[in-house]
Amino acid sequence: MSPAMIERLIGAFFDTVAMVGFSALIALAAGIPLAVFLVVSAPGGFVEAPRLNRAVASVINGFRATPFIVLLVALLPFTRLLTGTTIGVWAAIVPLSISATPFFARIAEVSLREVDKGLIEAAEAMGCRRRHIVRHVLLPEALPGIVGGFTITVVTMIGASAMAGAVGAGGLGDMAIRYGYQRFDTTVMIAVIVVLIALVSLVQATGDAIVRRLRNR
């Protein structure tokens, strides 16, 4: 590849990292409270609210059932309202975070439900308040599973960010389509694929290492 194309590849890589990084932080910040709510408000939870639980779960399932490319297009007016544009890195963060949040919330919910109920009952018997049970029992015990689920979410978001390149979001996906597919440049296409594989491998290896450390502490 030419020096100019290598420079574009580097820029596209950092655009993808920015898209996925900011979207992942939003999904993490919103997904964990959603997961906690789904667990504690379910029948048998210590703050039962079955109707509200079903309503929130239905909304989450609706977003999860919508293919990302469809959600991306459907959210264009909302994206324009928030960012003032529908193309570029910042515009892609909106649909990426909205798509990833319910996905991560469900994964985190599974990890929270696997926490030994005996620990929760013991904390209740000791007079712990509900927020303390969530903070000091539920979340710490489920943390390895949550980190593992977050790793899967980030990997999924990398693939989605490449898909967002189809509508001008920028990043590696945009470069693969514009310079690889449309110009029939196999070298660019292969380079983008290699970078994406390396990025996914790095994220997965980092997440696995953190999970192992948490489980062995």
C-alpha positions in Angstrom: 0.0 0.0 0.0 1.1 3.6 -0.6 2.1 5.8 2.3 -1.1 7.8 1.9 -3.2 4.7 2.2 -1.3 3.5 5.2 -2.0 6.9 6.8 -5.7 6.5 6.1 -5.6 3.0 7.6 -4.1 4.3 10.8 -6.6 7.1 11.0 -9.5 4.6 10.3 -8.1 2.4 13.1 -8.2 5.2 15.6 -11.7 6.2 14.4 -12.9 2.7 15.1 -11.3 2.7 18.5 -13.0 6.0 19.4 -16.4 4.8 18.2 -16.2 1.5 20.1 -14.5 3.0 23.1 -17.1 5.7 23.8 -20.0 3.5 22.9 -18.7 0.8 25.2 -18.4 3.2 28.1 -22.0 4.3 27.6 -23.2 0.7 27.3 -21.3 -0.2 30.5 -22.8 2.8 32.4 -26.3 2.1 31.3 -26.2 -1.7 31.0 -25.3 -2.5 34.6 -28.1 -0.5 36.3 -30.5 -2.1 33.8 -29.3 -5.6 34.6 -29.5 -4.9 38.4 -33.0 -3.6 38.0 -34.1 -6.7 36.0 -32.7 -9.0 38.7 -34.0 -7.2 41.9 -37.4 -6.4 40.4 -38.1 -9.9 39.1 -40.5 -12.2 41.0 -38.4 -13.5 44.0 -36.2 -10.4 44.0 -35.9 -8.2 47.0 -37.6 -5.3 45.3 -40.4 -7.1 43.4 -42.1 -5.0 40.6 -43.3 -7.6 38.1 -45.2 -5.2 35.8 -42.4 -2.7 35.5 -39.9 -5.5 35.1 -41.9 -7.0 32.2 -42.2 -3.5 30.6 -38.5 -2.8 30.8 -37.6 -6.4 29.7 -39.9 -6.0 26.6 -38.2 -2.8 25.6 -34.8 -4.4 25.9 -35.9 -7.5 23.9 -37.3 -5.2 21.2 -33.9 -3.4 20.8 -32.1 -6.7 20.9 -34.3 -8.3 18.2 -33.7 -5.4 15.8 -30.8 -6.0 13.4 -28.1 -3.3 13.9 -28.3 -2.1 10.3 -32.0 -1.5 10.6 -31.6 0.2 14.0 -28.8 2.3 12.5 -31.2 3.6 9.8 -34.2 4.0 12.1 -32.2 6.1 14.5 -31.0 8.6 11.9 -33.4 11.4 13.0 -32.5 10.9 16.6 -28.8 10.8 15.8 -29.2 14.0 13.8 -31.0 15.6 16.8 -28.2 14.7 19.2 -25.1 15.2 17.1 -26.3 17.5 14.3 -25.2 15.0 11.6 -25.8 11.4 10.5 -22.2 10.7 9.3 -18.9 10.4 11.0 -17.6 8.9 14.3 -19.8 10.8 16.7 -22.9 10.0 14.8 -22.0 6.3 14.9 -21.7 6.4 18.7 -25.5 6.9 19.1 -26.7 3.7 17.4 -23.7 1.7 18.6 -24.4 2.5 22.3 -28.2 2.1 22.0 -27.6 -1.3 20.3 -25.0 -2.5 22.7 -26.7 -1.4 26.0 -29.6 -4.0 26.0 -27.2 -6.7 24.7 -24.8 -6.1 27.6 -27.6 -5.7 30.1 -28.9 -9.2 29.3 -25.5 -10.7 29.6 -24.9 -8.9 32.9 -28.3 -10.0 34.1 -27.3 -13.7 33.6 -24.2 -13.2 35.7 -26.1 -11.5 38.5 -28.7 -14.3 38.6 -25.9 -16.8 39.1 -24.9 -15.2 42.4 -25.6 -17.6 45.3 -28.9 -16.7 46.9 -27.5 -17.8 50.2 -25.1 -14.9 50.2 -28.0 -12.5 49.6 -30.0 -14.1 52.4 -27.1 -13.9 54.8 -26.6 -10.2 54.0 -30.3 -9.6 54.6 -30.1 -11.5 57.9 -27.3 -9.2 59.0 -29.5 -6.2 58.4 -27.7 -4.9 55.2 -29.7 -2.4 53.2 -30.7 -3.3 49.7 -28.3 -0.9 48.1 -25.5 -2.4 50.2 -26.5 -5.9 49.0 -26.3 -4.8 45.4 -23.0 -3.0 45.9 -21.2 -5.4 48.2 -22.7 -8.8 47.4 -24.3 -8.9 43.9 -21.9 -6.9 41.9 -18.6 -8.2 43.4 -19.7 -11.8 43.1 -20.9 -11.4 39.5 -17.9 -9.3 38.5 -16.0 -12.0 36.5 -19.1 -12.8 34.5 -19.8 -9.2 33.9 -16.3 -8.5 32.7 -16.5 -11.6 30.4 -19.9 -10.3 29.1 -18.5 -6.9 28.5 -15.6 -8.3 26.5 -18.1 -10.1 24.3 -20.1 -6.9 23.9 -17.0 -4.9 22.9 -16.1 -7.6 20.3 -19.6 -7.4 18.9 -19.4 -3.6 18.8 -16.2 -3.8 16.7 -18.1 -5.8 14.1 -21.1 -3.4 14.3 -18.8 -0.4 13.9 -17.4 -1.9 10.6 -21.1 -2.3 9.5 -21.7 1.3 10.3 -19.1 2.2 7.7 -21.7 1.3 5.1 -23.5 4.6 5.9 -20.5 6.8 6.2 -19.7 6.4 9.9 -16.0 6.3 9.2 -13.5 3.9 10.7 -12.2 0.6 9.3 -15.5 -0.4 7.8 -15.8 2.8 5.8 -12.3 2.3 4.5 -12.9 -1.3 3.5 -16.0 -0.3 1.5 -14.7 2.9 -0.1 -11.1 1.9 -0.8 -11.3 -1.9 -0.8 -14.7 -2.9 -2.2 -15.6 0.0 -4.5 -12.1 0.4 -5.9 -11.5 -3.3 -6.1 -8.3 -3.0 -4.1 -7.8 -6.4 -2.5 -4.7 -5.2 -0.6 -6.7 -2.6 1.3 -9.4 -5.1 2.1 -7.0 -7.6 3.4 -5.2 -5.0 5.5 -8.5 -3.9 7.1 -9.4 -7.5 7.9 -6.0 -8.1 9.5 -6.3 -5.0 11.6 -9.9 -6.0 12.7 -8.7 -9.5 13.6 -5.8 -8.1 15.6 -8.1 -5.6 17.4 -10.6 -8.3 18.3 -7.9 -10.7 19.5 -6.4 -8.0 21.7 -9.7 -7.1 23.3 -10.6 -10.8 23.9 -7.2 -11.6 25.4 -7.3 -8.6 27.7 -10.8 -9.4 28.8 -9.9 -13.1 29.4 -6.8 -12.0 31.5 -8.9 -9.8 33.7 -11.5 -12.5 34.2 -8.8 -15.0 35.3 -7.3 -12.5 37.7 -10.7 -11.8 39.2 -11.5 -15.5 39.7 -8.1 -16.2 41.3 -8.1 -13.3 43.7 
